[in-house]
């Protein structure tokens, strides 16, 4: 229609903004359903889940503000997943195989197709972390050396066909867990979230029409690509190399090299991990989709806040990593910690490279670990599984000091409330506090880590997968390093990655790292 001398298209700025918001609302409502119907504290209280919408080709259309490592890896891997399967209305496919679209085994993904007028129009997807996926050690985050040790591997398979649950698949998953009732509740919550997503997306498509819906997606991706390219053009052309190291792999290998070269050319970026260590015996390896999630996250942070979360924003970013290296591991390498620890350190190296190009925009290293604690018991009649990640210090930047005791970068889950933890499990929290003066010194102080102290009221098994215990988070522009973290059992030091048996009365203390400082402390250099 005409407006003065201008032709108004079907998707002007206002219409496109409404379209993007409606897609995001589908994801938000899916997340609300998942949270409100899940059984486990890990999903219900910590919010360790993510929801997204994809088009019929498996390209990202929208996502909720959930977990970056979940969403970035789904955006990278979905195209390959959806093209290998047949789809019908009412289907839901389940998977957790890290080498076929997953991240690590506890992250269970459900995919549901969306049909309109008998034509496939897209998919709704959710991914949630299950504290028990059948590993021998409680919490299903073992200090492992093969994928098999980490639990049940689920290749993409129909859990639901045309609205009917498939008993062999359903029962097989439940049998692999120590508490089938909790697993059934969480899987049912994921199924329900996708059912709601299907209905809401179908209603949106009916309102727009199938052709109008596709026009909206095309316009959204084109808009996202324009915003992304403008942001990437703000990075000076050149190649920037940075190297950092993982503490260890839990199997005896220490100081494991992560290297990246970021090449920028007129708004196009190539991120090359050549020079990174080969995959290792321990479980800090990760599939390429997890490394991609870290890369995408960093560049998404450089884009304007209004940039839509769609496939278009990634089109000018390419990724290279040698097959068989730490961040592009080959089956059957263990990957439990790769999704949580290595993904976080991928962010560190990419930001370290970009700090050479954008010194005023990139902050110092944050605490660099999800500080993973898995625990529980396999005792007959009283088995339990629990998993938690813990925050630390955020790295400081030119315009402000780091925030203390927060999750950073690749996760934004909540803590488990003390009341919930003590009600659900034989545990007592003896101390939960900010770890004062653990942030790096500088003109801008790095954020402080935290201290969380657990007293066991019954015998249990614990597994720790942590980083930045040996190598400190670095500062920038002359700022000091943050303090490395510490793990203590009855005040005796534990390795960064370890498994231990504990008895009633034992006390586990986790002191998480501080963030790096920014700038020299004597004068403000800005």
N, C-alpha and C positions, 0 to 999 in steps of 0.2 A: 504494500500500500504506500501511498505518497504522503510525505510530510514536508510541506514546502517544496523545495527543489531536490530533496533527498529521497532516495528509495530505501525504505525500511525493510530489511530482510526478516525472515522468520526467526533468526537468532541474532538480534541486536544485543547490545551489552546487557540490558536488563533481562531480556529473555534468557540469555546464556547464563547469567548469574543465578536465575531461578532454577534453570535446568540442573546446573551443577549442585545447587543446594538440595534439590530433591533427590539426586543420586546419593549425596552424602547422608541425607536423612535416612535412606534405606539402610545404609551401613550402621548408622547410630542406633536405629531401632533393633537391628539384628543383635548388636552388642548388648542392648538393654535386656532383650529376651534371654540371651545366653547367660548374662550375669545373674539375672533374677531367678533362673530355673536350675542353675548348676548346683551340684552337691558339695564339691570339694572347696575348701578355703582357697586353694591355689587359683581357681577360676572365679569363685564368688567374691572373695575378699581382696586378693592380690591383683585381680583383673589381668591375668596372664592369658590373654586371648586377643584376636584381631578379626575384623570383618571387612570384606571388600566386594566390589562389583566389577565384573569383567565382561567384555563384549563376546560375540560369538566366536571370534578368533583367539580368545584368551588374552586380549590386550586389556590392561588396567583402565577402568573408567572412573572409579571413585573408591575411597577408603575412609574409614573412621580414623580418628587420632588415637590409634592403639599402639602396637608394638612395632617399631621400625624394622627390626630384624625379621619379623614375620612377614610384614607387608612388602618390603623390598625384595625378599626372596620369592614371594609369590608372583610379584610383577615380572621377575626374571624368568620364572619357570613355567607359568601357566600355559603359554602357547603350546609347548611341547606336550603337556599333560592332556589338554582337551582334544588334540588332533589324533591321539592314539586310541580313543575310546568311542563307542557308539552311545548315543544319548537319546533318551525318551522322556516325555513329561513324567514327573514324579520320581525320577531317578535321584540318587545321591551316591557319590563315589567317595570312598575313604582311602587315605594314604598317610604314611609317615616315612616312607623310604627316602633317605637323604639323597640317594643317587637317582631318584625318579620323581623329583619335584618337592621333596620335603626338606627339612633342616637338620633336626636330630630326632630321635625316635619318640621322646615324650610329646613333641608337637604334632598333634593329630589334626589332619586337614579334612574337611568335608566340603564337597563341591556339588552344587545342584544346578541343573540347566534351567533356563527360563524360556518357555515357549509362548508365542502369541500367534493365533491363527495357524497353529500346527507348524510354525517355523521357529527354528532356534534363533533367539535374539541375544542371548548372553548367559552369564552364570553369576550366581552368588556363592560366596566362599567364606568359611570361617576356619580359623586355626586356633586350637587351645592346647595348653600345656597340661598333660596328665602326669600327676606325681607318681603313678604306677603304670608302667607299660610293659611289665613282665621281666625286668632285670632281676638278677639274683640279689643285688643289694637294694635295700629299701630306698625309695625316692627316685629310682631309675635314672640316677646320674652318677654311674660308677666311675672309678678310676680304671678305665678299660683300655684294652689294646686291640680288640676286634669289635666290629659292629654287632656280632652275635651276642657278646656279653652285655650289650646295652638294652636288650629287651626284644620284644616282638617286632619284626619288620613287616610292615603292611605295604605291599605293592599296590598301585592303584587298582581298586576292585569295587564293584557295586555293593554297597551296604544295603541300598534300597533300590528295587527295580519297579518302576511304574507304581510307586506308592507302597510296595510290599517289602518289609524288612526281610533280608536273606538270612535265615537262621544259621547256616554253616559259618558265615562270616561273623555275624553278631555273637554267636555263642563262642566261637574260637577266640575272639578278642577278650570276652569276659572271663573265659577260663584261664587266660594268661595272667590275670591280675590276682592280687591277694585279697582285695575287697571288691568283689564283682558288683555289689550294690552301688558303691560310689561310682565305679566306672560306668555302670548302666545309666545312672543319673546324669553324669556329665555328657555322655554320648547322646542321650535323649535331648539334653539341652542344646547341643550343637545341631541336631536334626531339626528341633523346633525353630532355632534361629534362622536356619536356611529356609524353612517353610514360610516363615514370615517375610523373609527377603524376597522369595519368589513372588508372593502375592503382591507386595508393594511395588516390585519392579514391573510386574504384569500390568498393574493399574496405571503406572506412569506411561508404559508403552501404549496402552489403550487410549490414554488421553492425547498423546502426541501422534499416534499412528506409527506403524513400523518405519515408514519412510522418514517421518519427522524425528523419530528417536535416533535413527542413524545419522540424519543431518545434524542433530544436536551433538552426537558423539564426535563427528568430524569437526564441527566448529570448536568443541571443547579441546580436542587434541591440537588443533591448529593454534588456538589461543595459548594453550599451555606451552607449545613449542616456541612461540614468539617470546613469551615471558622468559622461558628458560634460556633461549639463545641470547637475549639481551643481557641477562645476568652473567652468562658465561663469557660474553664479550667484555665484561668488566674485569676479567682476569688477564693480565698482560701476557701476550704470546711468549712462548718459550717452553723449555723442558725443566722440570723441577724434580729432583731425586731426594728421597729420604729413606733412612734405614732405622729400624727399631728392632727390639728383641722381646720374645716371650720369655717369661721366667724359666719354664720347664714344661715337660709333657707328662709328668707323673710316672714315667718309666725310666728315669735316669738321665735323660738328655736335657741339658740346660742351655740357656741363651740361644734360642731358636730364631733365626733371622727372618724378618719381614722387610721386604724392600719394595718400593714403588717408584715408578717414573711417571709423572703426570705431564703430558704434552698438550699445550693449548695452542690452537691455531684458529683465530677469527671466529670464536664462539663454538668451536668444536673441540672436544676433549677426548684424549685417549689415556686410559689408566692401565699401566703395564706392570705386572708383578714379577717380571723376569728378574732373577737374582734372589728371590725368596727361597727359603730352605725347602728341600724335598719333604714329602709327607713323612711323619714320624711314627714311632711305635705307639705313642700315647694317643689320647683322644682330642688333641687340640687341632686336628685336621678339620677342614670343612669343605663342603661342595662349593662349586663356583657360584651357585645362587646365593649363598650366604655372604661370600665376599662382595658380590654385586650389591647386596642390601646395604653393606657398609659404605660402598662407593656412592650409591644413589643418595643415601642419607646426607652425606657431607655436601654434595652439590645442591640437594634440595634446600639445605639450610642457607645457601647463598642466594636463593631465589626470593622474590617478594612474597609477603604473607598470603596474598590473594591467588597465588599460583595453584591451579587445581591439581589434585593428585591423579594424574592420568598418564597414559603411555606416552603422550606427546612430549612430556617434559624430559624424557630420557633419550630421545632420538638423536641428540647430538653428543651423547656420551657412549664411548665404546670401551670394552674391557678385554684385557689379554692376561692370561696366566698359564704358564706351562702345565700340561697335563702331568699329574703326579706330584705337583708341588703342594705345599701346606694349604694353600687356598683354592686348590683345584684337585682335590684328592681322588684317588681311584678306589673303587670298591675292592675289598671290604674294610678299608681303613676306618678306625674308630673316630667318631665325630661328636660325642656328647658335649665336650667343652668347646668345640669349634664354633658352634652356633652362638654360644654365650660369651666366651672369652676371646677367641680369635676375631670374631666379628667386631668386637669393641676395639681391639688393637688395630684392625684394618682402618677404622676411623682415625686412630692416632697417626698412622703413617701417612694417610692421605692428607690429613690436616697439617702434618709436619711439612709435607711437600708444598702445600698451598701457602703456608706461612711465609715462604720465601717470595711468593708473588704478591701476597696480600697481607703484609705484616700488621696493618692496622685493623684487620677484620678477623683474623684467626686467633682464637684463644690458646693458652697453654694446655697441656695434656690434662684431662680429667683423671679420675681415679683409675680408669682403665680396667675395671673388672666388674662383673656382676656379683662377685663374692658369693658364689653358689654354695648352699648348704642343703644336702639331702640327708634325710634320717628316717628312722623307723625301726620296726621289728617284724620279724616273720614268725614270732611265737604263735603256736596254734591257739586259736580262740581269742587272741589279743593282738593280731597283726595290725600294723598301721604304717602309712607312708606320708612323708611330709617333705616339701621342697620350698625353699625360699631364696630369693636374691636380696642383696642388701646394698643400699646406696653408699656413697662416699663423697669426696670433695670434687667440686667442679673446677676446672681450670679457669684462671683469671684471664681477662682480656684488656685491651687498651681502655675500654670505656667502663670497666667495672670489675670488682673482685668476684671471685668464684663463690657460688652458693654452697653452703655446707649440708652434708648428710642428705644427698639427693641421688636418685637414679639419673644417669646421664647417657646420652647418645642412643645406643641400640636397644634400650629398654626404658619403659616408663611405668612399670608396674608399681603398685603400692606395696607397703610393708604389710605383713599379716598383723592385725591388731593383737596386742598382748592378751586381751581378754579372750579373743577367739582361739588363739594358740593354746592358752592354758586350759580352756574349756574342752578342746577337742583332743589334746594329746597329753601324755604323761611328762609334761615339761613345766618349768617355772622360769620366767625371765627375771634374773637377778639385777640386771643393769641394762639400760637402754639410754644412751647419751651421746652427745657430740664429742668427738675426740679432739679436744682443744689443742690448738697450735700444730696441727698436722698438715695444714695447707702451706704451700711454698711461700716464702717471703718475697717481697717486691713492692714496687710502687702500687701495684694492685695485688692484694693477697689472694692466694689460692684458697678455695673452700676447704673446710675441715671434713675429715671422715667421721665415722660413727663407731660406737662400741655397742655390741649386743652380746649379752652374756646369758647362756642357757644352763640351767641346772636340770639334770635328768632325774626323774622320779621313778624310772624303771630302766632295766637294761635295754640297750638299743645299739644300732649300727649307725655310723655317720660317714658321709663322704663329703669331702671338700674339693671344689674345683675353683681355684682362685688365682688371680694374677697380681702383678705389682707388689709382690712380697719380697722379691730380690732386687728388682730394677725399678727405681723410683719414677713417678710421673714427672716429665720434664717441664721446666719453665721456658718462657720466651722473653726476648728483648732484655736479657739480663736478670730475669726473675729466677728465684730459687725453685728447686724441685720440691714436690710434695713428699711427705713422709711415706715410705712403703708401709703396707699393711702387715698385720701379724695375726696368726692363728695360734691359740694356746689351749691346751687341755690340762686342766688342773695346774695352770700357770707354767706349763712346760711347752716350748715351741713345737709346732707341727709344720710339716712341709706345706708348700702352696697347694699341692694336690695329694690327697691321701685318703685312706679308708681306715677307720678304727672301730673297735668294739668298746662301748662305754657301759658302765654299771651305774646303778642308782647312787646318787650323790656326786657323781662326776660333774665338773663344770667346764663348759666350752666357751671360750671368749674369742670373738671375732672383732678385730680392730681394722677397719677398712682404710685404704690410703687416702691421703689428702690430694687436692689438685695442685698443679703447678702454678707458681706466681708469674706475674707479668711486669716487666720493667724493673729497673734498678731502684732499690729502696731509698737511696739518699735524696734523690730529686725526682719529681714527676717529669718525664721526658716528653711531655706532650702539651 
